[in-house]
Amino acid sequence: MGGLFEGLEKLGFKKIEEEEIFNMNNQRNQEEKSVQAKAAEEKREEEYLFEKRYSCPICENKFTEHTVKAGKARRVGSDLDLRPKYIGVDATKYNIVFCKKCGYAAPISAFPHISSMQRKLLKEQIQKNYTGVEEKGNTLSYEEAVIRFKLALYCSVVKHGRNSEKAYLCLQLAWMYRGMAEEMEASGEAKKEELEKLHKEEQNYIEKAHTGFETAMANELFPICGMDEMTFNYLLAELSRRVGKIDECKKLLGAILVSRSATTVVKDRARKLKEILAEEKSE
């Protein structure tokens, strides 16, 4: 399992495995079909995007980023940890604004909002050391999105961002690895060892997100990451379940179910999660 920032330094060629070398000719037709299918998928995803202009608060570079059109992507539900699911595009991939000139990356809502001290830190530790990265095409692959989120997490650490911001970036990184695994499984080309590695990476960031949100709950005022207290407690309960802290999960769910401020939606989610806990216990 790699470190939190694994991949940020890898801007050159990847190691080519012998199996890939010797099987290239035998798999040519299959690879051509895969390339064609990928191109068609990217074209469909591009229909959900538009270019939005930004000005970098670090180097004043003017640039555009692809952003999901409001109302274009139809949401069809969410995972238990509130990862949103859409038809046609994984909108979370496009949540990071990235200045390719200086290396500054941050969530869309946080990108322009930095203090003079944070700007100084980012110039000294990000802009000074950034060597550039290449992205291909008008859509983002999960691999490219992962690099963006890791860079945004690193920038947040450098600028001493809120614990909640860093925790939410870790959570979204977990979602990216989950999406990568789902995409691999859907392609029919998934290998057990590759999927296991992706699941380990996802769990690694889930654990970091859990720690970060626990710290944020003790030191920050609500709303946290746009969530009210009961929604936040539900998310923390699900993350607690995923890291094996079942007593903590049950305590949070109990508080939600007796709360007068919790919405019907949050209470329904809490009941569903309580049922899942019971099923897991009986297995």
C-alpha positions as CSV (number, residue, x, y, z in Angstrom):
1,M,0.0,0.0,0.0
2,G,1.4,3.4,-1.0
3,G,1.8,6.5,1.1
4,L,-0.7,9.3,1.1
5,F,1.2,11.3,-1.6
6,E,2.4,8.4,-3.7
7,G,2.4,9.3,-7.3
8,L,3.0,13.0,-7.1
9,E,6.7,12.5,-7.9
10,K,6.1,10.2,-10.8
11,L,6.0,12.4,-13.9
12,G,8.1,10.1,-16.1
13,F,7.7,6.7,-17.7
14,K,6.1,3.8,-15.8
15,K,7.8,0.5,-15.5
16,I,6.7,-1.9,-18.3
17,E,6.0,-5.4,-17.2
18,E,7.3,-8.3,-19.2
19,E,3.8,-9.8,-19.5
20,E,2.7,-6.6,-21.2
21,I,5.6,-6.8,-23.7
22,F,5.1,-10.4,-24.8
23,N,1.3,-10.3,-24.9
24,M,0.9,-7.1,-27.0
25,N,0.7,-8.8,-30.4
26,N,-1.7,-11.5,-29.2
27,Q,-4.1,-8.9,-27.7
28,R,-4.0,-6.3,-30.4
29,N,-7.6,-6.7,-31.5
30,Q,-8.8,-6.7,-27.9
31,E,-6.8,-3.5,-27.1
32,E,-8.1,-1.7,-30.2
33,K,-11.7,-2.5,-29.2
34,S,-10.9,-1.3,-25.6
35,V,-9.4,2.0,-27.0
36,Q,-12.5,2.6,-29.1
37,A,-14.8,1.9,-26.2
38,K,-12.8,4.3,-24.0
39,A,-13.0,7.0,-26.6
40,A,-16.7,6.6,-26.8
41,E,-17.1,6.7,-23.1
42,E,-14.9,9.9,-22.8
43,K,-17.1,11.6,-25.5
44,R,-20.2,10.8,-23.5
45,E,-18.6,12.2,-20.3
46,E,-17.5,15.3,-22.1
47,E,-21.1,16.1,-22.8
48,Y,-21.6,16.8,-19.1
49,L,-18.8,19.3,-18.8
50,F,-18.1,22.9,-19.6
51,E,-15.1,25.2,-19.3
52,K,-15.0,27.6,-16.4
53,R,-12.4,30.4,-16.0
54,Y,-10.2,30.7,-12.9
55,S,-7.5,33.0,-11.7
56,C,-4.8,31.4,-9.5
57,P,-4.4,33.3,-6.2
58,I,-0.7,32.1,-6.0
59,C,0.7,33.0,-9.4
60,E,-2.2,35.0,-11.0
61,N,-2.3,32.6,-13.9
62,K,-5.6,32.7,-15.8
63,F,-6.8,29.3,-17.0
64,T,-9.9,27.2,-17.6
65,E,-11.0,23.9,-16.0
66,H,-13.6,21.4,-17.0
67,T,-16.5,21.5,-14.6
68,V,-19.7,19.4,-14.4
69,K,-22.7,21.4,-15.8
70,A,-25.2,22.2,-13.1
71,G,-28.3,20.1,-13.5
72,K,-26.8,18.1,-16.4
73,A,-25.7,15.1,-14.5
74,R,-28.6,13.2,-12.9
75,R,-28.0,12.0,-9.4
76,V,-29.3,8.5,-8.8
77,G,-28.4,7.9,-5.2
78,S,-25.4,7.6,-2.9
79,D,-23.2,5.0,-1.1
80,L,-23.5,4.6,2.6
81,D,-20.7,7.0,3.2
82,L,-22.5,9.7,1.1
83,R,-20.5,9.2,-2.1
84,P,-22.8,10.7,-4.7
85,K,-23.7,8.5,-7.7
86,Y,-24.6,10.0,-11.1
87,I,-25.5,8.7,-14.5
88,G,-22.9,9.4,-17.2
89,V,-20.2,11.0,-15.1
90,D,-18.5,10.7,-11.7
91,A,-18.9,14.3,-10.8
92,T,-16.5,14.0,-7.8
93,K,-13.6,13.6,-10.2
94,Y,-14.0,17.3,-11.2
95,N,-14.1,18.7,-7.6
96,I,-10.5,20.0,-7.7
97,V,-9.3,23.1,-9.4
98,F,-5.6,22.8,-10.4
99,C,-3.3,25.5,-11.7
100,K,-0.8,23.6,-13.9
101,K,1.6,26.6,-13.9
102,C,2.4,26.7,-10.2
103,G,0.9,23.4,-8.8
104,Y,-1.7,24.9,-6.5
105,A,-4.7,22.6,-6.2
106,A,-7.8,22.9,-4.0
107,P,-11.5,22.1,-3.8
108,I,-13.6,24.4,-6.0
109,S,-15.1,26.3,-3.1
110,A,-11.8,26.8,-1.4
111,F,-9.5,27.6,-4.4
112,P,-9.6,31.4,-4.3
113,H,-9.8,31.8,-0.5
114,I,-6.3,31.9,1.0
115,S,-4.6,34.3,3.4
116,S,-1.3,36.1,2.8
117,M,0.5,33.7,5.1
118,Q,-1.0,30.7,3.3
119,R,0.0,32.2,-0.1
120,K,3.6,32.6,1.2
121,L,3.7,28.9,2.4
122,L,2.3,27.7,-0.9
123,K,4.8,29.7,-2.9
124,E,7.7,28.4,-0.8
125,Q,6.7,24.7,-0.7
126,I,4.5,24.1,-3.7
127,Q,5.3,26.6,-6.5
128,K,9.1,26.4,-5.8
129,N,9.2,22.6,-6.1
130,Y,6.5,22.0,-8.7
131,T,7.9,20.6,-12.0
132,G,4.7,20.1,-14.0
133,V,2.3,17.3,-14.9
134,E,0.7,16.2,-18.1
135,E,-3.0,15.5,-18.5
136,K,-4.5,14.1,-21.7
137,G,-7.8,14.8,-23.2
138,N,-10.8,16.8,-22.1
139,T,-12.0,14.4,-19.4
140,L,-10.2,13.1,-16.3
141,S,-9.3,9.5,-15.7
142,Y,-9.5,8.2,-12.2
143,E,-5.7,8.1,-12.1
144,E,-5.5,11.8,-13.0
145,A,-8.2,12.7,-10.5
146,V,-6.3,10.8,-7.8
147,I,-3.2,12.9,-8.5
148,R,-5.2,16.1,-8.3
149,F,-6.8,15.1,-5.0
150,K,-3.4,14.1,-3.5
151,L,-1.9,17.4,-4.6
152,A,-4.9,19.3,-3.1
153,L,-4.4,17.3,0.2
154,Y,-0.7,18.2,0.2
155,C,-1.5,21.9,-0.5
156,S,-4.0,21.8,2.4
157,V,-1.3,20.3,4.7
158,V,1.2,23.0,3.6
159,K,-1.2,25.9,4.2
160,H,-2.4,24.5,7.5
161,G,-5.9,24.0,6.3
162,R,-8.8,22.9,8.5
163,N,-8.8,19.3,9.6
164,S,-12.3,18.9,8.1
165,E,-11.0,20.0,4.7
166,K,-8.2,17.5,4.8
167,A,-10.5,14.8,6.1
168,Y,-13.0,15.4,3.3
169,L,-10.2,15.3,0.7
170,C,-9.2,11.9,2.1
171,L,-12.8,10.7,1.9
172,Q,-13.0,11.8,-1.7
173,L,-9.7,10.0,-2.4
174,A,-11.3,6.8,-1.1
175,W,-14.2,7.4,-3.4
176,M,-11.8,7.8,-6.4
177,Y,-10.1,4.4,-5.6
178,R,-13.6,2.9,-5.3
179,G,-14.6,4.3,-8.6
180,M,-11.4,3.1,-10.2
181,A,-12.2,-0.5,-8.9
182,E,-15.7,-0.3,-10.2
183,E,-14.6,0.9,-13.6
184,M,-12.0,-1.9,-13.7
185,E,-14.7,-4.5,-12.8
186,A,-17.1,-3.2,-15.4
187,S,-14.5,-3.4,-18.1
188,G,-14.1,-7.2,-17.5
189,E,-10.4,-6.8,-17.3
190,A,-10.0,-6.7,-13.5
191,K,-7.2,-8.7,-11.9
192,K,-7.6,-9.9,-8.3
193,E,-4.3,-8.4,-7.2
194,E,-5.1,-5.0,-8.8
195,L,-8.5,-4.9,-7.2
196,E,-7.1,-5.8,-3.8
197,K,-4.6,-3.0,-4.1
198,L,-7.3,-0.5,-4.9
199,H,-9.5,-1.7,-2.0
200,K,-6.5,-1.3,0.4
201,E,-5.9,2.2,-0.9
202,E,-9.6,3.0,-0.4
203,Q,-9.5,1.7,3.2
204,N,-6.3,3.6,3.9
205,Y,-8.0,6.9,3.0
206,I,-11.2,5.9,4.8
207,E,-9.1,5.5,8.0
208,K,-7.5,8.9,7.5
209,A,-10.9,10.6,6.9
210,H,-12.3,9.0,10.1
211,T,-9.4,10.4,12.1
212,G,-9.6,13.8,10.5
213,F,-13.4,14.1,11.0
214,E,-13.1,13.0,14.7
215,T,-10.6,15.8,15.2
216,A,-12.7,18.3,13.3
217,M,-15.8,17.4,15.5
218,A,-13.8,18.3,18.6
219,N,-12.4,21.6,17.3
220,E,-14.7,23.1,14.6
221,L,-18.2,24.6,14.6
222,F,-21.0,23.3,12.4
223,P,-21.7,23.3,9.6
224,I,-18.6,21.2,8.8
225,C,-17.9,20.6,5.1
226,G,-21.4,21.9,4.4
227,M,-23.0,19.3,6.7
228,D,-25.2,19.9,9.7
229,E,-24.5,18.1,13.0
230,M,-26.8,15.1,12.4
231,T,-25.6,14.5,8.8
232,F,-22.0,14.8,10.0
233,N,-22.7,12.3,12.8
234,Y,-24.2,9.9,10.3
235,L,-21.2,10.1,8.1
236,L,-18.9,9.6,11.0
237,A,-21.0,6.6,12.1
238,E,-20.5,4.9,8.7
239,L,-16.8,5.7,8.7
240,S,-16.6,4.2,12.2
241,R,-18.3,1.0,10.9
242,R,-15.8,0.8,8.0
243,V,-12.8,1.1,10.4
244,G,-14.2,-1.4,12.8
245,K,-15.2,0.9,15.6
246,I,-18.7,-0.6,16.1
247,D,-19.4,0.8,19.6
248,E,-18.6,4.3,18.3
249,C,-20.9,3.7,15.3
250,K,-23.8,2.5,17.5
251,K,-23.4,5.5,19.8
252,L,-23.6,8.0,17.0
253,L,-26.6,6.2,15.4
254,G,-28.4,6.2,18.7
255,A,-27.9,10.0,19.1
256,I,-29.4,10.5,15.6
257,L,-32.5,8.4,16.1
258,V,-33.5,10.2,19.3
259,S,-32.6,13.7,18.0
260,R,-35.4,16.2,17.3
261,S,-33.2,18.1,14.8
262,A,-32.3,15.1,12.6
263,T,-34.2,15.1,9.3
264,T,-36.3,12.2,8.1
265,V,-33.7,11.4,5.4
266,V,-30.9,11.2,8.0
267,K,-32.9,9.1,10.4
268,D,-33.8,6.7,7.5
269,R,-30.1,6.4,6.7
270,A,-29.3,5.7,10.3
271,R,-32.0,3.0,10.5
272,K,-30.6,1.4,7.4
273,L,-27.1,1.5,8.8
274,K,-28.3,0.0,12.1
275,E,-29.9,-2.9,10.1
276,I,-26.6,-3.5,8.3
277,L,-24.8,-3.7,11.6
278,A,-27.2,-6.3,12.9
279,E,-26.8,-8.3,9.7
280,E,-23.0,-8.2,10.0
281,K,-23.1,-9.3,13.6
282,S,-25.3,-12.3,12.7
283,E,-22.9,-13.5,9.9
